[in-house]
Amino acid sequence: MPQTDFASFSLLYPDADTKRAHEEGKDRPHIDDFTIEELGLFEILPLKNADLSSFFTADPRVIRYRQSVFADLVKNEEISATFAKLIPVLLDILELRRLESDSGDTADYLSGMTEIELYISSIDVLYHGLCDKPFAFESDALSALASYMRELVESDYYRELNERLGELTNRVREIKSVTIGVNLDAQLRPREAGVLSVNPESFRSGDTLQKILRLNFKDDAYTCIAGLTPFGKKQNENQKTALTLAFHSAINEVYRQSLRSWKRIMQLYVLENTEFLLHLLPEFELLLKGTNLLRALGVRGNTLTVPEIAPAAERAFAAKGLYNPVVALKIDDPIVENDLAFDTNAAIFVLTGPNRGGKSVITCALGLAQCMMQLGLPVPAASAKISPVDGIYTHFPTGADDTIDKGRLGEECARLTEILDAVTPESLVLLDESLSSTGSFEASYIAAEVLAGLSRVGCRCLFSTHLHELAAEVDAINARTKPCGGAPIDTLVAGIKGEGTRSFVITRAKPDGKSYARDIAEKYGLSYDAILEKKHLPK
């Protein structure tokens, strides 16, 4: 066996302590499937063999460790191609184990042989993918994995495993037929039967003329004189199954000692090492899918950056050229980039602007950048400085019509209550058109109360809303909370170019709700002057 202990090795955690802490829930932010779905992360980072939410971390050491792995994968396409080849082999091993009955018969040991073949195949894939070319790895993880693969493949253990597999494979796979002996009584009735030999050749079915002319087959043991009844065309499946089971039972008896030896080989050589690879399967998938995402964005000319990791207590988020990667992968036009930063003058933003002006897009962009950073991925921006959060809490539209609906308002308020119960100063809250199920007066009042509460908590929050009345209340909310140490609130505006054309540019400014309405009215010819002109009335 190779000397390196890889039982606790991980491509995502720098050591056993950080991995154990993560599994115990330490430094593991609250970012659940509901939030992931609302942000659109499942759409661009789909995993089939693992739970994406289980990979988020708030530990800067873990994040940096992963950043270096992704850097190697993006730089060296051959490595991610290796992972793409490896994953199906590991899935085959899992499926094979699922189908094994553990009854100890020949079929199970043949499955075990197949598992060893798959194990050797997976090791060969990793070895050639990581060691054939002299990569200059930046990451400790891939460097250690390559060293282990080299140590393993060049070890006496691996050489012996291949030799034993070859021997046993030849012994089992060379079986083409068995010779059956049947003793008869005086009335030619079968008295006892058994396997006389196991043969490396298939028997031949003699034709009718040969059977008539040649009755002495002593020198031709592989030519059949007459077929056994259960395999005739007119026999039912039960009769065929009966003979098949009889054959298997006989072969099991012949190979009992070999099969026991084979089981020891399985336990000695393979199970522990196969477990090591199967344990890494979810990590291989995250790294491969994450790298595919980064490449897809890069091919479209979108910028990615490795963010500076600020201390959690700093509660930093400052990004230049931030964009939404979900949108970037759907459109052919260049994506609009924006600068967004929380600072000492604003831990909470109220974002207003016209419908379909980019408010929801930038809200999700903020959440996606935070998620990608806490997975260890580069983020969609030109530059970024980000603190890990202990949770991301979202409150987005449910998809129902924006009409007055007291039942839906109650649901929205209940969800906001859940967020306020869970949020801490190191959390990120994203509210998109919250409280849209009620009238603007009620919605603005409740929203102002929620913002005042979040201000006192001190968390970061982006509230995207159509409620221009709420934006007008920001100064009053600050006056209410600042004396008590509340975090400052400021306003952002989604811009328009004129005549209702959206620019999708977000600026830090005071909103002017009338200007949006005026531009829309003019675009559709609904302004007072446009109506007079259309009706040829004097102004």
Sequence and secondary structure as in RCSB ss.txt:
>XXXX:A:sequence
MPQTDFASFSLLYPDADTKRAHEEGKDRPHIDDFTIEELGLFEILPLKNADLSSFFTADPRVIRYRQSVFADLVK
NEEISATFAKLIPVLLDILELRRLESDSGDTADYLSGMTEIELYISSIDVLYHGLCDKPFAFESDALSALASYMR
ELVESDYYRELNERLGELTNRVREIKSVTIGVNLDAQLRPREAGVLSVNPESFRSGDTLQKILRLNFKDDAYTCI
AGLTPFGKKQNENQKTALTLAFHSAINEVYRQSLRSWKRIMQLYVLENTEFLLHLLPEFELLLKGTNLLRALGVR
GNTLTVPEIAPAAERAFAAKGLYNPVVALKIDDPIVENDLAFDTNAAIFVLTGPNRGGKSVITCALGLAQCMMQL
GLPVPAASAKISPVDGIYTHFPTGADDTIDKGRLGEECARLTEILDAVTPESLVLLDESLSSTGSFEASYIAAEV
LAGLSRVGCRCLFSTHLHELAAEVDAINARTKPCGGAPIDTLVAGIKGEGTRSFVITRAKPDGKSYARDIAEKYG
LSYDAILEKKHLPK
>XXXX:A:secstr
  S   TT  SS SSHHHHHHHHTTTT  B  HHHHHHHTHHHHS  SSS GGGG    HHHHHHHHHHHHHHHH
 HHHHHHHHHHHHHHHHHHHHHHH     SHHHHHHHHHHHHHHHHHHHHHHHHHHSS      HHHHHHHHHHH
HHHTSHHHHHHHHHHHHHHHHHHT  EEEEEEEE TTS EEEEEEEEEESS  EE  HHHHHH    TT TTEES
S  GGGSTT  HHHHHHHHHHHHHHHHHHTHHHHHHHHHHIIIIIHHHHHHHHHHHHHHHHHHHHHHHHHHHHHT
T   B  EE  GGG  EEEEEE  HHHHTT SS    EEEEEBTTBSEEEEE STTSSHHHHHHHHHHHHHHHTT
T  BSSSEEEE   SEEEEE   SS SS  HHHHHHHHHHHHHHHHH  TTEEEEEESTTTTS HHHHHHHHHHH
HHHHHHHT EEEEE S HHHHHTHHHHHHHHGGGT   EEEEEEEEEETTEEEEEEE S   HHHHHHHHHHHTT
 SHHHHHHHTT   
